[in-house]
Amino acid sequence: MLNIYQMIRIQLPIGTPNPDDNKPLDLSDPFEFIVFIIVPIVVFILYLLWKRKKNNNK
C-alpha cells in the first residue's frame, strides 16, 4: 500500500496546486469572512424569499 502511495505522489508535478497546499480559513480577514460566511447566507435568504414569492403566485 505504501508503494502505491509513493507512485501516486511521484506523479504530482512540482509547482502545481495540490489539496495539501490549502491553508485553513482565516475568519479574521474581512474579505474571507464576507465571501465565505455573509454572501452564502444572503444568497440562501434571497433564494428562500424568491421561492416563497413564486409559490404565492400560483
Residue, then its C-alpha position, 0 to 999 in steps of 0.5 A: m500500500l505504501n508503494i502505491y502511495q509513493m507512485i501516486r505522489i511521484q506523479l504530482p508535478i512540482g509547482t502545481p496546486n495540490p489539496d495539501d497546499n490549502k491553508p485553513l480559513d482565516l475568519s479574521d480577514p474581512f474579505e474571507f469572512i464576507v465571501f465565505i460566511i455573509v454572501p452564502i447566507v444572503v444568497f440562501i435568504l434571497y433564494l428562500l424569499w424568491k421561492r416563497k414569492k413564486n409559490n404565492n403566485k400560483 
